[in-house]
Amino acid sequence: MSSVYEAAGGGEGMVRLARAWHERVMADEVVSHAFMHGFREDHAERLAAYWAEALGGPPGYTATYGDESQVVRLHSGNGLHDEMNVRAVACFDAALDDVGLEDPVKGVLHDYFAWATTNSMYQFHEDAGDVPEGLVMTRWSWEGRVG
């Protein structure tokens, strides 16, 4: 069986999904708050590379942009924001529909994103300085979290 990454359309599929999600969150009055201080012009491509690596694709994110500690640090220190998390996942689910993904890959991608949003990217909500060096990117397969 192919990886989740391949089933979702490979690199091009990840970029389409990242762009669709980004468009959705920028239109959401709550989630867009996370981007109020701006974002990188290549945000969707960086996000796609991150998702690709986590879902069984090439190690493009860590080879080019940074490690897991840096990613988690970017998402940390923003306090509790459960409503934002719920809405970000809803935007992701809508983006899955926007790009035409169907089950079983759609369900696996939902599970991955919901887990990452409420766990690895949310565990240091009090202070980004609490994020330790050397975190390892969580990998996801058809069966869920790997390792």
DSSP file (Angstrom, degrees, kcal/mol; ACC not computed):
  #  RESIDUE AA STRUCTURE BP1 BP2  ACC     N-H-->O    O-->H-N    N-H-->O    O-->H-N    TCO  KAPPA ALPHA  PHI   PSI    X-CA   Y-CA   Z-CA
    1    1 A M              0   0    0      0, 0.0     2,-0.0     0, 0.0     0, 0.0   0.000 360.0 360.0 360.0 146.0    0.0    0.0    0.0
    2    2 A S        -     0   0    0      1,-0.1     2,-0.0     2,-0.1     0, 0.0  -0.247 360.0 -95.0 -73.4 165.2    1.2    3.5   -0.7
    3    3 A S     >  -     0   0    0     53,-0.1     4,-2.4     1,-0.1     5,-0.2  -0.298  33.0-109.4 -72.8 165.5    2.0    6.0    2.0
    4    4 A V  H  > S+     0   0    0     51,-0.4     4,-1.8   136,-0.3     6,-0.2   0.901 122.0  57.1 -60.2 -40.8   -0.6    8.6    3.2
    5    5 A Y  H  4>S+     0   0    0     50,-2.3     5,-2.4     1,-0.2    -1,-0.2   0.931 109.0  43.7 -55.2 -50.0    1.5   11.2    1.4
    6    6 A E  H >45S+     0   0    0     49,-0.2     3,-1.6     1,-0.2    -1,-0.2   0.908 112.0  52.6 -65.1 -42.3    1.3    9.3   -1.9
    7    7 A A  H 3<5S+     0   0    0     -4,-2.4    -1,-0.2     1,-0.3    -2,-0.2   0.778 105.5  56.2 -65.4 -26.1   -2.4    8.7   -1.5
    8    8 A A  T 3<5S-     0   0    0     -4,-1.8    -1,-0.3    -3,-0.2    -2,-0.2   0.390 133.5 -86.8 -86.9   3.5   -3.0   12.4   -0.9
    9    9 A G  T <>5 -     0   0    0     -3,-1.6     4,-1.7     4,-0.1     3,-0.5   0.576  56.4-110.2 106.0  11.9   -1.4   13.3   -4.2
   10   10 A G  H  ><S-     0   0    0     -5,-2.4     4,-2.2     1,-0.2     5,-0.2  -0.253  78.3 -21.0  65.6-153.0    2.3   13.5   -3.3
   11   11 A G  H  > S+     0   0    0      1,-0.2     4,-2.1     2,-0.2    -1,-0.2   0.894 142.3  49.3 -59.8 -43.6    4.0   16.9   -3.2
   12   12 A E  H  > S+     0   0    0     -3,-0.5     4,-2.4     1,-0.2    -1,-0.2   0.897 110.8  51.2 -64.2 -39.5    1.5   18.5   -5.5
   13   13 A G  H  X S+     0   0    0     -4,-1.7     4,-2.3     1,-0.2    -1,-0.2   0.888 108.8  50.9 -64.1 -39.1   -1.4   17.2   -3.4
   14   14 A M  H  X S+     0   0    0     -4,-2.2     4,-2.8     2,-0.2    -1,-0.2   0.901 110.5  48.9 -65.9 -40.5    0.2   18.5   -0.2
   15   15 A V  H  X S+     0   0    0     -4,-2.1     4,-2.6     2,-0.2     5,-0.2   0.925 111.3  49.6 -65.4 -43.8    0.7   22.0   -1.7
   16   16 A R  H  X S+     0   0    0     -4,-2.4     4,-2.4     1,-0.2    -2,-0.2   0.926 113.9  46.2 -58.9 -44.3   -3.0   22.1   -3.0
   17   17 A L  H  X S+     0   0    0     -4,-2.3     4,-2.8     2,-0.2     5,-0.2   0.922 112.2  49.7 -66.1 -44.6   -4.2   21.0    0.5
   18   18 A A  H  X S+     0   0    0     -4,-2.8     4,-2.6     1,-0.2    -1,-0.2   0.902 112.7  47.4 -62.2 -41.0   -1.9   23.6    2.3
   19   19 A R  H  X S+     0   0    0     -4,-2.6     4,-2.4     2,-0.2    -1,-0.2   0.911 112.6  48.9 -66.6 -41.8   -3.1   26.4    0.0
   20   20 A A  H  X S+     0   0    0     -4,-2.4     4,-1.9    -5,-0.2    -2,-0.2   0.911 113.8  46.5 -64.4 -42.1   -6.8   25.4    0.5
   21   21 A W  H  X S+     0   0    0     -4,-2.8     4,-2.9     2,-0.2     5,-0.3   0.936 111.8  50.7 -64.9 -45.7   -6.4   25.2    4.3
   22   22 A H  H  X S+     0   0    0     -4,-2.6     4,-2.3     1,-0.2    -2,-0.2   0.907 109.5  50.7 -60.6 -42.1   -4.6   28.5    4.4
   23   23 A E  H  X S+     0   0    0     -4,-2.4     4,-1.0     1,-0.2    -1,-0.2   0.915 112.1  48.3 -60.5 -42.6   -7.3   30.2    2.3
   24   24 A R  H  X S+     0   0    0     -4,-1.9     4,-0.6     1,-0.2     3,-0.4   0.922 112.0  47.2 -65.0 -45.2   -9.9   28.8    4.7
   25   25 A V  H >< S+     0   0    0     -4,-2.9     3,-0.7     1,-0.2     7,-0.3   0.862 107.7  56.0 -69.6 -32.8   -8.1   29.9    7.9
   26   26 A M  H 3< S+     0   0    0     -4,-2.3    -1,-0.2    -5,-0.3    -2,-0.2   0.791 108.8  48.6 -67.9 -24.5   -7.5   33.4    6.6
   27   27 A A  H 3< S+     0   0    0     -4,-1.0     2,-0.5    -3,-0.4    -1,-0.2   0.561  92.7  93.8 -87.8 -10.2  -11.3   33.7    6.0
   28   28 A D  S <X S-     0   0    0     -3,-0.7     4,-2.1    -4,-0.6     5,-0.2  -0.734  70.4-145.7 -88.6 126.5  -12.1   32.5    9.5
   29   29 A E  T  4 S+     0   0    0     -2,-0.5    -1,-0.1     1,-0.2     4,-0.1   0.735  96.7  36.6 -65.2 -22.9  -12.5   35.3   12.0
   30   30 A V  T >4 S+     0   0    0      2,-0.1     3,-1.1    53,-0.1     4,-0.3   0.894 119.3  42.8 -93.7 -51.1  -11.0   33.2   14.9
   31   31 A V  G >4 S+     0   0    0      1,-0.3     3,-1.9     2,-0.2     4,-0.3   0.835 103.4  66.4 -68.7 -32.6   -8.2   31.2   13.2
   32   32 A S  G >< S+     0   0    0     -4,-2.1     3,-1.9    -7,-0.3    -1,-0.3   0.749  83.8  76.9 -61.8 -20.8   -7.0   34.1   11.1
   33   33 A H  G X  S+     0   0    0     -3,-1.1     3,-1.6     1,-0.3    -1,-0.3   0.829  82.9  65.4 -56.4 -32.1   -6.0   35.8   14.4
   34   34 A A  G <  S+     0   0    0     -3,-1.9    -1,-0.3    -4,-0.3     3,-0.2   0.715 105.8  43.5 -63.7 -19.5   -3.0   33.4   14.4
   35   35 A F  G X  S+     0   0    0     -3,-1.9     3,-2.2    -4,-0.3    -1,-0.3   0.229  77.9 110.6-109.2  12.3   -1.7   35.2   11.3
   36   36 A M  T <  S+     0   0    0     -3,-1.6    -1,-0.1     1,-0.3    -2,-0.1   0.743  78.2  52.4 -64.5 -22.9   -2.4   38.8   12.4
   37   37 A H  T 3  S-     0   0    0      1,-0.4    -1,-0.3    -4,-0.2     2,-0.1   0.309 122.3-101.2 -93.1   9.3    1.4   39.5   12.7
   38   38 A G    <   -     0   0    0     -3,-2.2    -1,-0.4     2,-0.0     2,-0.3  -0.299  32.7-128.0  99.5 175.0    2.0   38.3    9.2
   39   39 A F        -     0   0    0     -3,-0.1     2,-0.0    -2,-0.1    -4,-0.0  -0.970  33.8 -78.3-158.1 161.8    3.3   35.1    7.8
   40   40 A R    >   -     0   0    0     -2,-0.3     3,-1.7     1,-0.1     4,-0.2  -0.350  35.4-125.8 -67.0 145.4    6.0   34.0    5.3
   41   41 A E  T 3  S+     0   0    0      1,-0.3     3,-0.3     2,-0.1    -1,-0.1   0.828 113.1  48.6 -59.7 -32.4    5.1   34.4    1.6
   42   42 A D  T 3> S+     0   0    0      1,-0.2     4,-2.5     2,-0.1    -1,-0.3   0.018  74.2 125.1 -97.5  27.4    5.9   30.7    1.1
   43   43 A H  H <> S+     0   0    0     -3,-1.7     4,-2.9     1,-0.2     5,-0.2   0.908  72.1  49.6 -54.3 -48.0    3.8   29.5    4.1
   44   44 A A  H  > S+     0   0    0     -3,-0.3     4,-2.5     1,-0.2    -1,-0.2   0.893 111.9  48.0 -62.6 -39.5    1.8   27.1    2.1
   45   45 A E  H  > S+     0   0    0      2,-0.2     4,-2.2     1,-0.2    -1,-0.2   0.899 113.5  47.4 -68.3 -39.9    4.9   25.5    0.5
   46   46 A R  H  X S+     0   0    0     -4,-2.5     4,-2.2     2,-0.2    -2,-0.2   0.921 113.5  48.3 -65.2 -44.2    6.6   25.2    3.9
   47   47 A L  H  X S+     0   0    0     -4,-2.9     4,-2.9    -5,-0.2     5,-0.2   0.909 110.5  51.5 -62.4 -42.6    3.5   23.7    5.4
   48   48 A A  H  X S+     0   0    0     -4,-2.5     4,-2.7    -5,-0.2    -1,-0.2   0.899 109.3  50.1 -61.4 -41.0    3.1   21.3    2.5
   49   49 A A  H  X S+     0   0    0     -4,-2.2     4,-2.2     2,-0.2    12,-0.6   0.891 111.4  49.3 -64.6 -39.0    6.7   20.1    3.0
   50   50 A Y  H  X S+     0   0    0     -4,-2.2     4,-2.3     2,-0.2    -2,-0.2   0.961 113.7  44.3 -64.3 -51.7    6.1   19.6    6.7
   51   51 A W  H  X S+     0   0    0     -4,-2.9     4,-1.9     1,-0.2     6,-0.2   0.907 111.0  55.9 -59.5 -41.8    3.0   17.6    6.1
   52   52 A A  H  <>S+     0   0    0     -4,-2.7     5,-3.2    -5,-0.2     3,-0.3   0.940 109.7  44.7 -56.3 -49.4    4.7   15.6    3.4
   53   53 A E  H ><5S+     0   0    0     -4,-2.2     3,-1.1     1,-0.2    -1,-0.2   0.906 113.7  49.8 -63.3 -42.1    7.5   14.5    5.6
   54   54 A A  H 3<5S+     0   0    0     -4,-2.3    86,-3.0     1,-0.2    -1,-0.2   0.780 111.1  51.0 -66.8 -26.4    5.1   13.7    8.5
   55   55 A L  T 3<5S-     0   0    0     -4,-1.9   -50,-2.3    -3,-0.3   -51,-0.4   0.196 131.7 -80.1-102.6  15.5    2.9   11.6    6.2
   56   56 A G  T < 5S+     0   0    0     -3,-1.1    -3,-0.2     1,-0.2    -2,-0.1   0.536  91.4 119.6 104.2   7.4    5.6    9.4    4.6
   57   57 A G  S   <S-     0   0    0     -5,-3.2    -1,-0.2    -6,-0.2   -53,-0.0  -0.123  71.5 -53.7 -90.6-168.0    7.1   11.7    2.0
   58   58 A P        -     0   0    0      0, 0.0     2,-1.5     0, 0.0     3,-0.5  -0.232  52.3-108.7 -68.5 157.2   10.6   13.0    1.5
   59   59 A P  S  > S+     0   0    0      0, 0.0     4,-1.6     0, 0.0     5,-0.2  -0.194  71.0 134.6 -80.1  47.3   12.4   14.8    4.3
   60   60 A G  H  >  +     0   0    0     -2,-1.5     4,-1.2   -11,-0.2     5,-0.4   0.837  64.7  52.3 -67.6 -34.8   12.2   18.1    2.6
   61   61 A Y  H >>>S+     0   0    0    -12,-0.6     4,-3.3    -3,-0.5     5,-1.4   0.982 114.5  38.6 -68.5 -54.5   11.1   20.1    5.6
   62   62 A T  H 345S+     0   0    0      1,-0.2    -1,-0.2     3,-0.2    -2,-0.2   0.786 117.0  52.4 -69.0 -25.3   13.8   19.1    8.0
   63   63 A A  H 3<5S+     0   0    0     -4,-1.6    -1,-0.2     1,-0.1    -2,-0.2   0.747 127.0  20.1 -77.7 -23.1   16.4   19.2    5.2
   64   64 A T  H <<5S+     0   0    0     -4,-1.2    -2,-0.2    -3,-0.6    -3,-0.2   0.795 131.5  23.6-114.1 -43.4   15.5   22.7    4.1
   65   65 A Y  T  <5S-     0   0    0     -4,-3.3     2,-0.3    -5,-0.4    -3,-0.2   0.820 104.0 -78.7-107.2 -35.9   13.6   24.7    6.8
   66   66 A G      < -     0   0    0     -5,-1.4    -1,-0.3     4,-0.0    -2,-0.2  -0.980  45.5 -67.6 158.4-172.2   14.3   23.4   10.3
   67   67 A D     >  -     0   0    0     -2,-0.3     4,-1.7    -4,-0.1     3,-0.3  -0.490  48.8 -93.7-109.5 179.1   13.5   20.8   12.9
   68   68 A E  H  > S+     0   0    0     67,-0.6     4,-3.0     1,-0.2     5,-0.3   0.855 120.2  59.6 -62.4 -37.8   10.5   19.9   15.0
   69   69 A S  H  > S+     0   0    0     66,-0.6     4,-2.3     1,-0.2    -1,-0.2   0.906 106.1  48.9 -59.5 -39.9   11.6   22.0   17.9
   70   70 A Q  H  > S+     0   0    0     -3,-0.3     4,-1.8     2,-0.2    -1,-0.2   0.904 112.2  48.0 -65.3 -40.9   11.5   25.1   15.7
   71   71 A V  H  X S+     0   0    0     -4,-1.7     4,-1.1     2,-0.2    -2,-0.2   0.943 113.5  46.2 -65.4 -47.9    8.0   24.2   14.4
   72   72 A V  H >< S+     0   0    0     -4,-3.0     3,-0.6     1,-0.2     4,-0.3   0.898 109.6  55.3 -63.1 -39.4    6.6   23.6   17.8
   73   73 A R  H >< S+     0   0    0     -4,-2.3     3,-1.3    -5,-0.3    -1,-0.2   0.884 102.8  56.4 -60.0 -39.1    8.2   26.8   19.1
   74   74 A L  H 3< S+     0   0    0     -4,-1.8    -1,-0.2     1,-0.3    -2,-0.2   0.816 112.6  42.2 -60.5 -30.3    6.4   28.8   16.3
   75   75 A H  T << S+     0   0    0     -4,-1.1     3,-0.3    -3,-0.6    -1,-0.3   0.298 104.2  88.9-100.1   8.4    3.1   27.4   17.6
   76   76 A S    <   +     0   0    0     -3,-1.3    52,-0.3    -4,-0.3    49,-0.2  -0.590  64.9  39.6-109.5 165.8    3.8   27.8   21.3
   77   77 A G  S    S+     0   0    0     47,-2.1    48,-0.2    50,-0.2    -1,-0.2   0.700  75.3 114.6  76.3  21.0    3.4   30.4   24.0
   78   78 A N  S    S-     0   0    0      1,-0.3    48,-0.2    -3,-0.3    47,-0.1   0.228  73.1-123.9-107.8  13.3    0.0   31.6   22.8
   79   79 A G        -     0   0    0     46,-3.3    -1,-0.3    45,-0.1     2,-0.3  -0.081  54.4 -30.1  73.0-177.5   -2.1   30.6   25.8
   80   80 A L        +     0   0    0      1,-0.1     3,-0.1    -3,-0.1    42,-0.0  -0.561  60.3 162.0 -74.6 134.0   -5.1   28.3   25.7
   81   81 A H     >  +     0   0    0     -2,-0.3     4,-2.0     1,-0.1     5,-0.1  -0.316   8.3 153.2-150.8  59.3   -7.1   28.6   22.5
   82   82 A D  H  > S+     0   0    0      1,-0.2     4,-2.5     2,-0.2     5,-0.2   0.877  76.0  54.2 -60.4 -40.3   -9.3   25.5   22.2
   83   83 A E  H  > S+     0   0    0      1,-0.2     4,-2.4     2,-0.2    -1,-0.2   0.910 107.8  51.0 -62.0 -40.4  -11.9   27.3   20.1
   84   84 A M  H  > S+     0   0    0      1,-0.2     4,-2.6     2,-0.2    -1,-0.2   0.910 109.4  50.9 -62.2 -41.4   -9.2   28.2   17.6
   85   85 A N  H  X S+     0   0    0     -4,-2.0     4,-2.3     2,-0.2    -2,-0.2   0.936 110.1  48.8 -61.5 -46.3   -8.0   24.6   17.5
   86   86 A V  H  X S+     0   0    0     -4,-2.5     4,-2.0     1,-0.2    -2,-0.2   0.919 114.4  45.8 -59.6 -44.0  -11.5   23.3   16.8
   87   87 A R  H  X S+     0   0    0     -4,-2.4     4,-2.5     2,-0.2    -1,-0.2   0.861 109.1  54.8 -70.0 -35.1  -12.0   25.9   14.1
   88   88 A A  H  X S+     0   0    0     -4,-2.6     4,-2.0     2,-0.2    -1,-0.2   0.904 109.7  47.7 -63.5 -40.2   -8.6   25.1   12.5
   89   89 A V  H  X S+     0   0    0     -4,-2.3     4,-2.7     2,-0.2    -2,-0.2   0.899 110.3  51.9 -66.9 -39.8   -9.5   21.5   12.3
   90   90 A A  H  X S+     0   0    0     -4,-2.0     4,-2.2     1,-0.2    -2,-0.2   0.900 109.2  50.3 -62.3 -40.1  -12.9   22.4   10.7
   91   91 A C  H  X S+     0   0    0     -4,-2.5     4,-2.3     2,-0.2    -1,-0.2   0.896 110.2  50.6 -63.0 -39.6  -11.0   24.5    8.2
   92   92 A F  H  X S+     0   0    0     -4,-2.0     4,-2.3     2,-0.2    -2,-0.2   0.926 108.9  50.7 -64.2 -45.0   -8.8   21.5    7.5
   93   93 A D  H  X S+     0   0    0     -4,-2.7     4,-1.5     1,-0.2    -1,-0.2   0.906 111.7  47.9 -60.3 -41.0  -11.8   19.2    7.0
   94   94 A A  H  X S+     0   0    0     -4,-2.2     4,-2.5     1,-0.2    -1,-0.2   0.882 109.3  53.7 -66.4 -37.3  -13.3   21.7    4.6
   95   95 A A  H  X S+     0   0    0     -4,-2.3     4,-2.0     2,-0.2    -2,-0.2   0.868 102.8  57.6 -65.0 -35.8  -10.0   22.0    2.7
   96   96 A L  H  <>S+     0   0    0     -4,-2.3     5,-2.3     1,-0.2     4,-0.3   0.915 110.4  43.9 -58.8 -41.8   -9.9   18.2    2.3
   97   97 A D  H ><5S+     0   0    0     -4,-1.5     3,-1.3     3,-0.2    -2,-0.2   0.903 108.1  59.2 -67.4 -41.3  -13.3   18.5    0.5
   98   98 A D  H 3<5S+     0   0    0     -4,-2.5    -2,-0.2     1,-0.3    -1,-0.2   0.867 109.9  42.2 -55.9 -38.5  -12.0   21.5   -1.5
   99   99 A V  T 3<5S-     0   0    0     -4,-2.0    -1,-0.3    -5,-0.1    -2,-0.2   0.419 116.5-114.1 -93.6   2.2   -9.2   19.4   -3.0
  100  100 A G  T < 5 +     0   0    0     -3,-1.3     2,-0.2    -4,-0.3    -3,-0.2   0.714  55.6 159.8  80.3  22.6  -11.4   16.4   -3.5
  101  101 A L      < -     0   0    0     -5,-2.3     2,-0.3    -6,-0.2    -1,-0.2  -0.544  17.0-169.3 -78.7 146.2   -9.9   13.9   -1.1
  102  102 A E    >>  -     0   0    0     -2,-0.2     4,-1.7     1,-0.0     3,-0.6  -0.827  27.1 -41.5-129.0 166.1  -12.1   11.0    0.0
  103  103 A D  T 34 S+     0   0    0      1,-0.3    -1,-0.0    -2,-0.3     0, 0.0  -0.384 111.3  31.9 -64.8 147.4  -11.9    8.2    2.6
  104  104 A P  T 3> S+     0   0    0      0, 0.0     4,-2.0     0, 0.0    -1,-0.3  -0.981 130.1  38.2 -85.8 -16.4   -9.8    6.4    3.6
  105  105 A V  H <> S+     0   0    0     -3,-0.6     4,-2.7     1,-0.2    -2,-0.3   0.878 114.4  56.7 -63.9 -35.7   -7.1    9.1    3.1
  106  106 A K  H  X S+     0   0    0     -4,-1.7     4,-2.3     1,-0.2    -1,-0.2   0.923 108.4  46.6 -60.2 -45.3   -9.5   11.9    4.1
  107  107 A G  H  > S+     0   0    0      2,-0.2     4,-2.3     1,-0.2    -1,-0.2   0.885 112.6  49.4 -65.2 -39.6  -10.1   10.3    7.5
  108  108 A V  H  X S+     0   0    0     -4,-2.0     4,-2.4     2,-0.2    -2,-0.2   0.916 111.5  49.0 -66.8 -42.9   -6.4    9.6    8.1
  109  109 A L  H  X S+     0   0    0     -4,-2.7     4,-2.7     2,-0.2     5,-0.2   0.899 110.4  51.5 -63.8 -40.3   -5.5   13.1    7.3
  110  110 A H  H  X S+     0   0    0     -4,-2.3     4,-2.9    -5,-0.2     5,-0.3   0.948 110.5  48.6 -59.0 -48.3   -8.2   14.5    9.6
  111  111 A D  H  X S+     0   0    0     -4,-2.3     4,-2.2     1,-0.2    -2,-0.2   0.905 112.8  48.5 -60.6 -42.1   -6.9   12.3   12.4
  112  112 A Y  H  X S+     0   0    0     -4,-2.4     4,-2.9     2,-0.2     5,-0.2   0.962 114.7  43.5 -61.5 -52.7   -3.4   13.5   11.8
  113  113 A F  H  X S+     0   0    0     -4,-2.7     4,-2.7     1,-0.2     5,-0.2   0.912 114.1  49.7 -64.1 -43.3   -4.2   17.1   11.7
  114  114 A A  H  X S+     0   0    0     -4,-2.9     4,-1.8    -5,-0.2    -1,-0.2   0.913 113.8  46.6 -62.2 -42.0   -6.6   17.0   14.7
  115  115 A W  H  X S+     0   0    0     -4,-2.2     4,-1.3    -5,-0.3     5,-0.4   0.956 114.4  46.0 -64.4 -49.9   -3.9   15.2   16.7
  116  116 A A  H  <>S+     0   0    0     -4,-2.9     5,-2.6     1,-0.2     6,-0.3   0.895 112.7  51.2 -61.3 -40.7   -1.1   17.5   15.7
  117  117 A T  H  <5S+     0   0    0     -4,-2.7    -1,-0.2    -5,-0.2    -2,-0.2   0.882 119.6  33.8 -64.7 -39.7   -3.2   20.6   16.4
  118  118 A T  H  <5S+     0   0    0     -4,-1.8    -1,-0.2    -5,-0.2    -2,-0.2   0.458 131.7  24.4 -99.5  -1.4   -4.3   19.6   19.9
  119  119 A N  T >X5S+     0   0    0     -4,-1.3     3,-1.6    -3,-0.2     4,-1.6   0.529 124.0  24.9-123.5 -86.4   -1.1   17.8   20.9
  120  120 A S  T 345S+     0   0    0     -5,-0.4     4,-0.2     1,-0.3    -3,-0.1   0.854 129.0  41.8 -60.0 -37.0    2.3   18.5   19.5
  121  121 A M  T 34<S+     0   0    0     -5,-2.6    -1,-0.3    -6,-0.2    -4,-0.1   0.474 123.0  39.9 -87.4  -0.8    1.5   22.0   18.4
  122  122 A Y  T X4 S+     0   0    0     -3,-1.6     3,-1.1    -6,-0.3    -2,-0.2   0.441  84.1  93.7-124.4  -5.5   -0.4   22.8   21.6
  123  123 A Q  T 3< S+     0   0    0     -4,-1.6     3,-0.2     1,-0.3    -3,-0.1   0.726  91.1  43.3 -70.1 -20.8    1.6   21.2   24.4
  124  124 A F  T 3   +     0   0    0     -4,-0.2   -47,-2.1     1,-0.1    -1,-0.3  -0.302  69.8 140.3-115.5  47.5    3.7   24.3   25.2
  125  125 A H    <   +     0   0    0     -3,-1.1   -46,-3.3   -49,-0.2     3,-0.2   0.715  66.9  56.0 -66.1 -21.2    0.8   26.8   25.1
  126  126 A E  S    S+     0   0    0      1,-0.3     2,-0.3    -3,-0.2    -1,-0.2   0.909 121.7   2.0 -78.8 -41.8    2.1   28.8   28.1
  127  127 A D    >   -     0   0    0     -3,-0.3     3,-2.0     1,-0.1    -1,-0.3  -0.923  48.0-151.9-155.0 119.6    5.7   29.6   27.0
  128  128 A A  G >  S+     0   0    0     -2,-0.3     3,-1.5   -52,-0.3    -1,-0.1   0.759  98.0  70.8 -61.9 -23.6    7.5   28.9   23.7
  129  129 A G  G 3  S+     0   0    0      1,-0.3    -1,-0.3    -3,-0.1   -56,-0.0   0.644  86.3  66.8 -67.1 -13.9   10.7   29.0   25.8
  130  130 A D  G <  S+     0   0    0     -3,-2.0    -1,-0.3    -6,-0.2    -2,-0.2   0.607  73.1 108.3 -80.5 -12.2    9.6   25.7   27.3
  131  131 A V    <   -     0   0    0     -3,-1.5     2,-0.1    -4,-0.2   -62,-0.0  -0.521  67.4-137.7 -70.3 120.7   10.0   23.8   24.0
  132  132 A P    >   -     0   0    0      0, 0.0     3,-0.6     0, 0.0     2,-0.1  -0.380  15.8-107.9 -77.0 157.3   13.1   21.6   24.3
  133  133 A E  T 3  S+     0   0    0      1,-0.2   -65,-0.0    -2,-0.1     0, 0.0  -0.441  96.3  39.4 -72.3 155.9   15.7   21.2   21.6
  134  134 A G  T 3   +     0   0    0      1,-0.2    -1,-0.2    -2,-0.1     2,-0.0   0.621  68.8 162.2  82.1  14.8   15.8   17.9   19.7
  135  135 A L    <   -     0   0    0     -3,-0.6   -67,-0.6     1,-0.1   -66,-0.6  -0.400  32.5-135.0 -63.6 146.4   12.1   17.2   19.3
  136  136 A V        -     0   0    0    -68,-0.2    -1,-0.1   -69,-0.1     3,-0.0  -0.886  20.7-107.7-108.3 134.4   11.4   14.6   16.6
  137  137 A M        -     0   0    0     -2,-0.4     2,-0.3     1,-0.1   -68,-0.0  -0.331  34.7-118.9 -59.4 132.7    8.7   15.1   14.0
  138  138 A T        -     0   0    0    -70,-0.0     2,-0.3    -2,-0.0     9,-0.1  -0.592  26.8-147.7 -73.5 131.9    5.8   12.8   14.6
  139  139 A R  E     -A  146   0A   0      7,-0.8     7,-2.9    -2,-0.3     2,-0.4  -0.752   8.9-156.3-100.1 150.6    5.2   10.5   11.6
  140  140 A W  E     +A  145   0A   0    -86,-3.0  -136,-0.3    -2,-0.3     5,-0.2  -0.984  13.8 173.5-131.6 137.5    1.7    9.3   10.6
  141  141 A S  E >   -A  144   0A   0      3,-2.6     3,-1.6    -2,-0.4  -138,-0.1  -0.639  54.6 -79.0-127.8-173.6    0.7    6.2    8.7
  142  142 A W  T 3  S+     0   0    0      1,-0.3     3,-0.1    -2,-0.2  -139,-0.0   0.782 131.9  50.5 -60.2 -27.0   -2.6    4.5    7.8
  143  143 A E  T 3  S-     0   0    0      1,-0.3     2,-0.3   -35,-0.0    -1,-0.3   0.464 118.5-110.5 -91.2  -2.5   -2.7    3.1   11.3
  144  144 A G  E <  S+A  141   0A   0     -3,-1.6    -3,-2.6     2,-0.0    -1,-0.3  -0.814  75.7  19.8 111.4-152.5   -2.1    6.4   13.0
  145  145 A R  E     -A  140   0A   0     -2,-0.3     2,-0.5    -5,-0.2    -5,-0.2  -0.278  65.0-146.9 -61.4 135.2    0.9    7.8   14.9
  146  146 A V  E      A  139   0A   0     -7,-2.9    -7,-0.8     1,-0.2    -1,-0.1  -0.915 360.0 360.0-107.0 124.9    4.2    6.0   14.2
  147  147 A G              0   0    0     -2,-0.5    -1,-0.2    -9,-0.1    -7,-0.1   0.449 360.0 360.0  76.0 360.0    6.6    5.8   17.1
